[in-house]
Amino acid sequence: MRDGSASLDMTKKRKSYARAGVDVDLGNRLKRHIQSLVKRTHGPQVLGKIGGFGGLFAPNFSGMREPVLVASIDGVGTKLKIAFAMNKHDTVGADLVNHCVNDIAVLGARPLFFLDYVGCEKLESRIFDQLLRGFSRACRFAGCALIGGETAQMPGMYRRGEYDLAGSIVGVVDRAKIIDGSNIKPGDVVLGLDSNGLHTNGYSLAGKILFEKMRLKIGSRLPGATITVGKELLRVHKNYQPLLKKVPSGLIKGLAHITGGGLIDNLPRIFPKNCHAVIDTKSWRVPPIFQILQRSGDVDPAEMYQVFNMGIGMVAIVSERNAKRTMSILRAKQIGRIERGTGKTQLLW
């Protein structure tokens, strides 16, 4: 499961495979080493041992009348390039888990288990250990079991020291409590929850502006800030689940995770076609990193709100009568309203 390389009986063949770039023995040693990390994410629902052909999970759906499983899969994109340059890899592991947790949280689901995929040129124990620590830490925080993964060593597919990540998550929600946006109507209020920087989207454009146009280095200070470029770009993607689960059932009509596509493309995914969202872009303070990118990259304002989250990582839509209460619970701010329209997002400048 974790490392799909075939087990070879003869030492000579193992060494030949290692010379070709795939070290099976190292993979097996690392699998044994990670067991203590992974087990910290396990509860009584996880059955069997780590490293089997499949992960076993016996869910407890007590208290649910009609449990519905919710699944999602994602990656962290070119943010990985920043991890390579910083030689720091635990944060992108946490990013991957948190991104996936948020994607199912918008439907009202709580996570059950998570699986990861790591594709690399050559397995490096230090990098692998950091990644697993990031996965494990974020899974524990989310109450999610890390029950398996795959590590593929593929010489010639990646540059030395580089890798790719993907993660899949499965959660559950009671059918009656699914948040699907179908009850959203004109007059409802749009609430915004603060992001923690770029999260996991827009890194290709950000890199082009910061490193090519502005000629900054990974260790350079951001203009007008005390933080370096690398540290700013490696801020961990927020997990909004702890806040969302504090909101009483029925108060939130719709939730949108503001990822690729920004506010412009993600909001229309959750409300009826006869509505549109009117967003007041002056209702929150856009973080400095986005101001720097827009100014230095000469990026059109509308494009900024389609590429980046612009300081809003999650949006909740509620009725006007529930807005004040929900804002208090979520520590959110009102950033707009739902009006009759054609299923789009309108930005007010």
C-alpha positions as CSV (number, residue, x, y, z in Angstrom):
1,M,0.0,0.0,0.0
2,R,2.6,2.6,1.1
3,D,5.2,2.1,-1.6
4,G,3.9,0.1,-4.6
5,S,7.3,-1.3,-5.5
6,A,7.3,-5.1,-5.8
7,S,9.0,-7.1,-3.1
8,L,12.0,-9.0,-4.5
9,D,13.4,-12.1,-2.8
10,M,16.9,-12.0,-4.2
11,T,19.4,-9.5,-2.8
12,K,21.0,-9.1,-6.2
13,K,17.8,-8.1,-7.9
14,R,17.0,-5.7,-5.1
15,K,20.4,-4.0,-5.6
16,S,19.8,-3.8,-9.4
17,Y,16.4,-2.1,-8.7
18,A,18.1,0.3,-6.3
19,R,20.7,1.2,-8.9
20,A,17.9,1.9,-11.3
21,G,16.6,4.4,-8.7
22,V,14.0,2.5,-6.7
23,D,15.2,1.5,-3.2
24,V,12.7,-1.1,-2.0
25,D,14.6,-1.7,1.3
26,L,14.6,2.0,2.2
27,G,10.8,2.1,1.5
28,N,10.2,-0.8,3.8
29,R,12.3,0.7,6.6
30,L,10.4,4.0,6.3
31,K,7.1,2.2,6.4
32,R,8.1,0.6,9.7
33,H,9.3,4.0,11.0
34,I,6.1,5.9,10.3
35,Q,3.8,3.4,12.2
36,S,4.0,5.4,15.5
37,L,3.2,8.6,13.7
38,V,0.2,7.2,11.8
39,K,-1.2,5.3,14.8
40,R,-1.6,8.6,16.7
41,T,-4.4,9.4,14.3
42,H,-6.3,6.1,14.9
43,G,-9.3,5.5,17.0
44,P,-11.1,2.2,17.7
45,Q,-12.7,2.4,14.2
46,V,-9.4,1.7,12.5
47,L,-8.9,-2.0,12.1
48,G,-5.9,-4.0,10.8
49,K,-2.3,-3.0,10.5
50,I,-0.5,-0.2,8.7
51,G,1.0,-1.2,5.3
52,G,-1.7,-3.6,4.2
53,F,-3.2,-3.7,0.7
54,G,-6.1,-1.6,2.0
55,G,-7.1,0.4,5.0
56,L,-9.9,-0.9,7.2
57,F,-12.4,1.5,8.9
58,A,-15.4,0.4,10.9
59,P,-17.5,3.6,11.2
60,N,-19.9,4.4,14.1
61,F,-22.9,6.1,12.7
62,S,-24.9,6.1,15.9
63,G,-27.1,9.1,16.2
64,M,-27.5,9.4,12.5
65,R,-30.8,8.5,10.8
66,E,-29.5,8.3,7.3
67,P,-25.7,8.6,7.0
68,V,-24.3,9.7,3.7
69,L,-20.6,9.3,2.8
70,V,-18.8,12.3,1.3
71,A,-15.6,12.0,-0.6
72,S,-13.1,14.4,-2.1
73,I,-9.6,14.4,-3.6
74,D,-7.1,17.2,-4.1
75,G,-3.5,18.4,-4.2
76,V,-1.5,21.5,-3.2
77,G,-0.4,22.5,-6.7
78,T,2.8,24.6,-7.3
79,K,3.0,25.5,-3.6
80,L,5.3,22.5,-3.6
81,K,7.9,24.6,-5.3
82,I,8.1,26.8,-2.3
83,A,8.5,23.7,0.0
84,F,11.4,22.5,-2.3
85,A,13.1,25.9,-2.2
86,M,12.7,26.2,1.6
87,N,13.6,22.6,2.2
88,K,10.6,22.4,4.5
89,H,7.9,19.8,3.9
90,D,5.7,19.3,6.9
91,T,3.5,22.4,6.1
92,V,2.5,21.2,2.7
93,G,1.5,17.9,4.2
94,A,-0.8,19.8,6.6
95,D,-2.0,21.9,3.7
96,L,-3.2,18.8,1.8
97,V,-5.2,17.5,4.8
98,N,-6.8,20.8,5.6
99,H,-7.8,21.5,2.0
100,C,-9.5,18.2,1.8
101,V,-11.2,18.6,5.2
102,N,-12.6,22.0,4.2
103,D,-13.9,20.6,0.9
104,I,-16.2,18.1,2.6
105,A,-17.0,20.5,5.6
106,V,-18.9,22.7,3.2
107,L,-21.4,20.0,2.8
108,G,-21.8,19.6,6.6
109,A,-19.6,16.5,6.7
110,R,-17.1,15.5,9.4
111,P,-14.0,13.6,8.2
112,L,-13.6,9.9,8.9
113,F,-10.3,8.9,7.2
114,F,-7.7,10.2,4.8
115,L,-5.2,8.6,2.4
116,D,-2.2,10.2,0.7
117,Y,-0.2,9.7,-2.4
118,V,3.5,10.8,-2.7
119,G,5.2,10.5,-6.1
120,C,8.9,11.1,-6.1
121,E,12.1,10.8,-8.1
122,K,13.8,9.0,-5.2
123,L,12.6,8.4,-1.7
124,E,14.5,10.6,0.8
125,S,13.8,9.7,4.4
126,R,14.0,13.2,5.9
127,I,11.5,14.6,3.4
128,F,9.2,11.6,3.8
129,D,9.3,11.9,7.5
130,Q,8.4,15.6,7.4
131,L,5.5,15.0,5.0
132,L,4.1,12.3,7.3
133,R,4.4,14.5,10.3
134,G,2.4,17.1,8.5
135,F,-0.3,14.6,7.5
136,S,-0.4,13.1,11.0
137,R,-0.5,16.5,12.8
138,A,-3.3,17.8,10.6
139,C,-5.3,14.6,10.7
140,R,-5.2,14.5,14.5
141,F,-6.4,18.1,14.7
142,A,-9.3,17.3,12.4
143,G,-10.2,14.1,14.2
144,C,-9.5,12.2,11.0
145,A,-7.7,8.8,10.8
146,L,-4.7,8.5,8.4
147,I,-5.3,4.9,7.3
148,G,-3.0,4.5,4.3
149,G,-1.2,5.9,1.4
150,E,1.0,5.2,-1.6
151,T,4.6,6.2,-2.2
152,A,5.8,5.7,-5.8
153,Q,9.5,6.0,-6.6
154,M,9.7,7.0,-10.3
155,P,13.2,7.8,-11.5
156,G,13.2,10.1,-14.4
157,M,9.7,11.4,-13.8
158,Y,10.7,14.1,-11.3
159,R,13.8,16.2,-10.6
160,R,16.0,15.2,-7.7
161,G,14.5,16.2,-4.4
162,E,11.1,16.9,-5.9
163,Y,7.8,15.1,-5.5
164,D,4.0,15.5,-6.0
165,L,1.2,15.1,-3.5
166,A,-2.4,14.1,-3.6
167,G,-4.9,13.3,-0.9
168,S,-8.3,11.8,-0.7
169,I,-10.7,12.0,2.2
170,V,-14.0,10.3,3.2
171,G,-16.4,11.9,5.7
172,V,-20.0,11.5,6.7
173,V,-23.1,13.6,7.2
174,D,-26.7,12.8,8.1
175,R,-28.8,13.3,5.0
176,A,-31.2,15.7,6.7
177,K,-28.2,17.9,7.7
178,I,-26.5,18.2,4.3
179,I,-25.7,21.8,3.4
180,D,-26.4,22.1,-0.3
181,G,-27.4,25.7,-0.8
182,S,-30.8,24.9,-2.2
183,N,-32.6,27.1,0.4
184,I,-30.5,30.2,-0.4
185,K,-32.7,33.1,-1.5
186,P,-32.5,36.8,-2.2
187,G,-32.1,38.8,1.0
188,D,-29.7,36.3,2.6
189,V,-26.4,37.5,4.0
190,V,-22.9,36.5,2.8
191,L,-20.4,36.0,5.6
192,G,-16.6,35.8,5.1
193,L,-14.1,33.9,7.2
194,D,-10.5,35.1,7.2
195,S,-7.9,33.2,5.2
196,N,-4.3,32.7,6.3
197,G,-2.6,33.9,3.1
198,L,-2.7,32.2,-0.3
199,H,-3.7,28.8,1.2
200,T,-3.1,26.5,-1.7
201,N,-4.1,28.4,-4.8
202,G,-2.6,31.0,-7.1
203,Y,1.1,30.0,-6.6
204,S,2.0,29.9,-10.3
205,L,1.0,33.6,-10.7
206,A,2.4,34.6,-7.3
207,G,5.8,32.9,-8.1
208,K,6.0,34.7,-11.5
209,I,5.4,38.1,-9.9
210,L,7.6,37.6,-6.8
211,F,10.5,35.8,-8.3
212,E,10.6,36.8,-12.0
213,K,9.1,40.3,-12.1
214,M,10.1,41.6,-8.6
215,R,13.3,39.4,-8.6
216,L,12.9,38.5,-4.9
217,K,14.5,35.5,-3.4
218,I,12.9,32.9,-1.2
219,G,14.7,34.5,1.8
220,S,14.0,38.1,0.8
221,R,11.8,40.3,3.1
222,L,8.5,41.2,1.6
223,P,8.2,44.9,0.9
224,G,6.9,46.7,4.0
225,A,6.9,43.5,6.0
226,T,9.1,41.7,8.5
227,I,8.4,38.2,7.1
228,T,10.3,36.5,4.3
229,V,8.8,35.6,1.0
230,G,9.2,31.9,1.8
231,K,7.6,32.0,5.2
232,E,4.7,34.0,3.9
233,L,4.0,31.6,1.0
234,L,4.3,28.5,3.3
235,R,1.6,29.7,5.7
236,V,-0.6,26.6,6.4
237,H,-4.0,26.4,4.8
238,K,-6.6,27.0,7.5
239,N,-8.9,24.2,8.7
240,Y,-12.3,25.8,9.2
241,Q,-14.0,22.6,10.5
242,P,-13.6,23.4,14.3
243,L,-15.4,26.7,13.8
244,L,-18.1,25.3,11.5
245,K,-19.1,22.5,13.8
246,K,-19.9,25.0,16.5
247,V,-22.7,26.4,14.5
248,P,-26.1,24.9,15.4
249,S,-27.6,22.7,12.6
250,G,-29.9,24.6,10.2
251,L,-28.4,28.1,10.6
252,I,-26.0,27.9,7.6
253,K,-27.7,27.6,4.2
254,G,-24.6,27.3,2.1
255,L,-20.8,27.1,2.4
256,A,-18.1,27.7,-0.2
257,H,-14.4,26.9,0.2
258,I,-12.6,29.7,-1.6
259,T,-9.9,27.9,-3.5
260,G,-9.0,28.0,-7.2
261,G,-11.5,30.4,-8.9
262,G,-11.7,32.7,-5.9
263,L,-14.9,34.4,-4.9
264,I,-15.9,34.9,-8.5
265,D,-16.1,31.2,-9.4
266,N,-16.7,29.4,-6.1
267,L,-19.8,31.2,-4.8
268,P,-22.0,30.3,-7.8
269,R,-21.4,26.6,-7.1
270,I,-23.6,26.8,-4.1
271,F,-26.6,29.0,-4.8
272,P,-29.6,28.6,-7.1
273,K,-29.4,29.9,-10.6
274,N,-32.0,32.6,-9.9
275,C,-29.7,34.3,-7.4
276,H,-26.4,36.1,-7.5
277,A,-24.0,37.2,-4.8
278,V,-23.1,40.9,-4.4
279,I,-19.8,41.2,-2.7
280,D,-18.5,44.5,-1.2
281,T,-14.7,44.2,-1.6
282,K,-14.3,47.1,0.8
283,S,-15.9,45.2,3.7
284,W,-12.7,43.5,4.8
285,R,-9.0,44.4,4.7
286,V,-7.2,42.6,1.9
287,P,-4.0,41.2,3.4
288,P,-0.7,42.8,2.3
289,I,0.5,39.8,0.3
290,F,-2.4,40.2,-2.2
291,Q,-1.9,44.0,-2.4
292,I,1.8,43.4,-3.2
293,L,0.9,40.9,-5.9
294,Q,-1.7,43.1,-7.5
295,R,0.4,46.2,-7.5
296,S,3.7,44.7,-8.5
297,G,2.2,42.3,-11.0
298,D,-0.1,44.9,-12.5
299,V,-2.9,42.3,-12.3
300,D,-6.5,43.4,-13.1
301,P,-8.5,43.6,-9.8
302,A,-11.2,41.3,-11.2
303,E,-8.6,38.6,-12.0
304,M,-7.2,38.9,-8.5
305,Y,-10.6,37.8,-7.1
306,Q,-10.7,34.9,-9.5
307,V,-7.2,33.6,-8.9
308,F,-6.7,34.3,-5.2
309,N,-8.9,34.1,-2.1
310,M,-8.0,37.8,-1.3
311,G,-8.2,37.2,2.5
312,I,-11.5,35.2,2.5
313,G,-11.0,31.5,2.8
314,M,-14.5,30.3,3.5
315,V,-17.9,31.8,2.9
316,A,-21.1,31.1,4.8
317,I,-24.6,32.2,3.6
318,V,-27.3,32.6,6.2
319,S,-30.6,34.3,6.6
320,E,-30.6,37.9,7.7
321,R,-32.2,37.0,11.1
322,N,-29.4,34.5,11.8
323,A,-26.5,36.6,10.5
324,K,-25.4,38.3,13.8
325,R,-25.5,35.0,15.8
326,T,-23.5,33.1,13.1
327,M,-21.0,35.9,12.7
328,S,-20.3,35.7,16.4
329,I,-19.7,32.0,16.4
330,L,-17.6,32.0,13.2
331,R,-15.7,35.2,14.0
332,A,-16.8,36.2,10.5
333,K,-17.8,39.5,8.9
334,Q,-20.6,40.4,6.5
335,I,-19.1,40.8,3.0
336,G,-22.2,40.8,0.9
337,R,-25.8,39.8,0.2
338,I,-27.7,37.5,-2.1
339,E,-29.9,39.2,-4.6
340,R,-32.1,38.0,-7.5
341,G,-30.0,37.4,-10.5
342,T,-28.4,34.8,-12.9
343,G,-26.2,32.7,-10.8
344,K,-23.1,34.9,-10.8
345,T,-20.8,36.8,-8.4
346,Q,-20.9,40.6,-8.6
347,L,-18.0,42.6,-7.1
348,L,-18.6,46.1,-5.8
349,W,-15.4,48.2,-5.7
